[in-house]
Amino acid sequence: MKLSSWTKTEDETRHTIAAAFVNARLNGGCVLEYPANMPSDLDEAYAIQDDAIKLWPQEIVGWKVGGLSEIYAAQYGTDRLTGPVFKHMFKDISGQSDAPSVEMKVLSEGFAAVEAEIVIIVAQDAPADKQDWSREDAQSMVGSFHAGIEIASSPFAGINEFGPLVTISDFGNNYGLILGPEIDATASDFGEMGLTTYVDDEKVGTGSPANLSGGPLESFRKLLEISSKRGLPLKKGMAVTTGALTGIHPVKAGQSSRIEFGEGIILQCHFVKA
């Protein structure tokens, strides 16, 4: 279904879903059941997200990019999804040589998880009329690479159980981003960098940017295309998470996480109830 084919009833349904998620997020509440019929295609899912963005009281300072399984990628014709990062959920500690543990809120009555990420800072505004992006084009838009942490959280506990369209409809399941130290921007393939994630000092996952299909740059390239086609071209200085590198690790308020990025970079956070 294309956006132009929405009927008035479908517009109202879309708005109902968006408002339910936004209200629950703003009040630290939960959504026990999906608020209406679930979206049936990418257009519907992103249309709900667009409505929710309009309802949210703060500006977008970045975007998350998540991956789809092979089955979903074949079904929807894409292996990435995206959602906004809002200003009050963004913590920049990139300039601190001895990074402290950062307090991050989670929607404890819904779903919450921590993800190790490579984050890209956008070098310049993307042309509003450019919709097709090559890897070379995307590389030219990279300002810097950083270690980072994405907080995934939703008031809907089943956010990941019903497929990527439901995930997209609730801001892509994003609830925050920690921007850590810069990583050598010339090493866009990141060599053999290994990452390890701990929750309350228990090792819960390991990984590498090399295991991400197409690498962080491919996530960035696809975001450039998705965002431009939505009429939301990327802006200079935005921060972009590029995919969970050690897995999606459930957390709850009161827990802490530590992520080690190769040699010498450690990010830490503590989770509190939103």
C-alpha positions in Angstrom: 0.0 0.0 0.0 1.3 3.4 -0.9 0.8 6.4 1.3 -1.4 8.1 -1.2 -4.0 5.3 -0.9 -4.7 5.8 2.8 -8.4 6.3 3.5 -9.7 8.6 6.2 -10.4 5.5 8.4 -6.8 4.3 7.9 -5.5 7.8 8.7 -7.3 7.7 12.0 -6.0 4.2 12.7 -2.5 5.3 12.0 -2.8 8.4 14.2 -4.3 6.2 17.0 -1.3 3.9 17.0 1.2 6.8 16.9 -0.5 8.6 19.8 -0.7 5.5 21.9 3.0 4.9 21.7 3.9 8.5 22.1 1.7 9.0 25.2 3.1 5.8 26.8 6.7 6.9 26.1 6.2 10.4 27.5 4.6 9.0 30.7 6.9 6.1 31.2 4.0 3.7 30.8 3.2 0.6 28.8 1.2 -0.6 25.9 -0.3 -4.0 26.7 -1.6 -4.8 23.3 -0.9 -3.3 19.9 -3.2 -0.3 19.6 -5.0 -1.2 16.3 -4.4 -3.4 13.3 -0.7 -3.9 12.7 0.9 -2.3 9.6 1.0 -4.6 6.6 3.9 -3.1 4.7 6.8 -0.7 5.0 4.7 2.3 3.8 2.2 1.9 6.6 4.9 1.3 9.2 6.8 4.4 8.3 3.6 6.4 8.0 2.8 5.6 11.6 6.4 6.6 12.6 6.0 9.8 10.7 2.8 10.6 12.7 4.6 9.8 15.9 7.5 12.1 15.0 5.1 15.0 14.5 3.6 14.3 18.0 7.0 14.1 19.8 8.0 17.4 21.5 11.7 17.3 20.8 13.9 17.5 17.8 15.6 14.6 16.0 19.4 14.6 16.5 20.2 11.2 15.0 18.9 7.9 13.7 19.2 4.2 14.6 19.6 1.6 11.9 18.7 -2.0 12.7 19.0 -5.2 10.7 16.3 -7.6 9.4 16.6 -11.4 9.3 17.0 -13.0 5.9 13.4 -14.1 5.9 12.1 -10.6 6.6 14.6 -9.1 4.2 13.3 -11.3 1.4 9.7 -10.4 2.3 10.1 -6.7 2.5 12.9 -6.1 0.0 15.3 -4.5 2.5 17.6 -5.7 5.3 17.6 -2.5 7.3 15.0 -0.5 9.3 15.3 2.9 11.0 13.9 5.1 13.7 14.7 8.5 15.2 16.9 9.5 18.1 15.6 12.5 20.0 17.6 15.2 21.7 16.9 14.4 25.3 17.8 10.7 24.8 21.3 11.6 23.3 24.3 11.6 25.6 27.6 12.8 24.1 30.7 11.7 26.1 33.0 11.6 23.0 35.2 14.3 24.4 35.9 12.7 27.8 39.1 10.7 28.0 38.0 8.8 31.1 34.3 8.0 30.2 32.0 7.8 33.2 29.1 5.4 33.6 26.1 7.1 32.0 22.6 7.0 33.4 20.1 5.9 30.8 16.4 5.6 31.1 14.4 2.5 30.0 10.7 1.7 29.8 10.8 -1.0 32.4 7.2 -2.0 32.0 7.7 -2.7 28.3 10.9 -3.9 26.5 14.5 -2.7 27.1 17.8 -3.8 25.8 21.4 -2.6 25.3 23.3 -2.8 22.0 27.0 -2.2 21.1 27.2 0.0 18.0 29.5 1.8 15.7 28.1 5.3 15.3 28.6 7.6 12.3 28.5 11.4 12.6 27.1 13.0 9.5 29.6 15.4 7.8 27.2 17.6 5.9 23.6 18.1 5.0 22.3 15.5 2.5 20.9 17.0 -0.7 17.1 17.0 -0.3 16.6 15.7 -3.9 19.1 12.9 -3.9 17.4 9.5 -3.3 20.0 7.0 -4.8 23.2 6.6 -2.8 26.3 4.5 -3.7 28.8 3.4 -1.1 31.2 6.1 -2.4 28.5 8.7 -2.0 27.8 7.5 1.6 31.5 7.5 2.4 31.7 11.2 1.5 29.0 11.9 4.1 30.9 10.3 6.9 32.3 12.9 9.4 33.7 10.4 11.9 33.2 6.9 13.3 32.6 6.4 17.1 32.1 3.7 19.6 28.5 3.9 20.9 25.7 2.3 22.8 22.1 2.2 21.6 19.3 1.8 24.2 16.5 -0.1 22.7 13.2 0.3 24.6 9.5 0.4 23.9 6.4 0.6 26.0 5.2 -2.5 24.1 6.8 -5.6 25.5 6.1 -7.5 22.3 7.9 -5.0 20.1 10.3 -7.6 18.6 7.8 -10.5 18.5 5.7 -9.3 15.6 8.3 -8.5 13.0 10.0 -5.3 11.7 6.9 -3.4 10.7 5.7 -3.2 14.3 9.3 -2.3 15.4 9.3 0.5 12.8 6.0 1.9 13.9 7.3 2.6 17.4 10.4 4.7 16.6 12.3 1.6 15.5 12.5 0.5 19.2 15.0 3.3 20.0 15.2 5.0 23.4 18.6 6.5 23.5 22.1 6.8 22.3 25.5 7.2 24.0 28.2 8.6 21.7 31.6 7.5 22.8 35.2 8.2 21.6 36.1 8.6 17.9 37.5 5.6 16.1 40.1 6.0 13.3 37.9 7.3 10.5 40.3 5.9 7.9 39.6 2.3 9.1 36.1 2.1 7.8 36.3 -1.7 7.7 37.5 -1.7 11.4 39.9 -4.5 10.7 39.6 -7.3 13.4 38.0 -5.1 16.1 36.3 -7.3 18.6 33.5 -6.2 20.9 32.3 -7.7 24.2 29.1 -6.7 26.0 28.5 -7.3 29.7 25.4 -6.9 31.8 26.0 -6.7 35.5 29.5 -8.0 34.8 28.2 -11.1 33.1 29.4 -11.6 29.5 26.3 -11.7 27.3 27.7 -11.2 23.8 30.7 -10.8 21.5 31.0 -9.7 17.9 32.7 -7.6 15.3 31.7 -4.9 12.7 32.9 -7.5 10.1 29.9 -9.6 11.0 27.5 -6.9 10.0 26.2 -7.4 6.5 27.9 -4.7 4.3 29.4 -3.2 7.5 28.5 0.1 9.2 28.9 2.0 5.9 26.1 -0.1 4.3 23.7 0.7 7.1 24.6 4.4 6.7 24.1 4.2 2.9 20.7 2.6 3.3 19.6 5.2 5.9 20.6 8.0 3.4 18.2 6.4 0.9 15.4 5.7 3.3 15.5 9.1 5.0 15.6 11.0 1.7 12.6 9.1 0.3 10.7 10.0 3.4 11.5 13.6 3.0 13.8 13.6 6.0 17.3 14.0 4.6 20.1 13.7 7.1 21.6 16.8 8.6 25.1 17.7 9.5 26.1 16.6 13.0 23.4 13.9 13.3 24.5 10.6 15.0 23.7 7.3 13.3 23.8 3.9 15.0 24.6 1.3 12.4 23.5 -2.1 13.9 23.8 -4.2 17.0 27.3 -5.9 16.9 27.1 -8.3 19.8 23.4 -8.9 19.9 20.3 -7.4 21.5 20.7 -7.9 25.2 17.6 -7.4 27.5 18.1 -5.2 30.5 15.9 -3.7 33.2 16.1 -0.7 35.6 18.7 -1.2 38.2 21.1 -3.1 36.0 24.4 -1.9 34.4 26.2 -2.6 31.2 29.8 -2.4 30.1 30.9 -2.7 26.5 34.6 -3.1 25.4 35.5 -2.0 21.9 38.7 -3.6 20.8 41.7 -2.4 22.8 41.3 0.5 25.1 37.7 1.8 24.6 35.2 1.0 27.3 31.7 2.4 27.6 29.5 2.0 30.6 25.9 2.8 31.5 23.4 2.3 34.3 19.7 1.8 33.6 16.9 3.6 35.5 13.2 3.6 35.2 11.8 6.2 32.8 
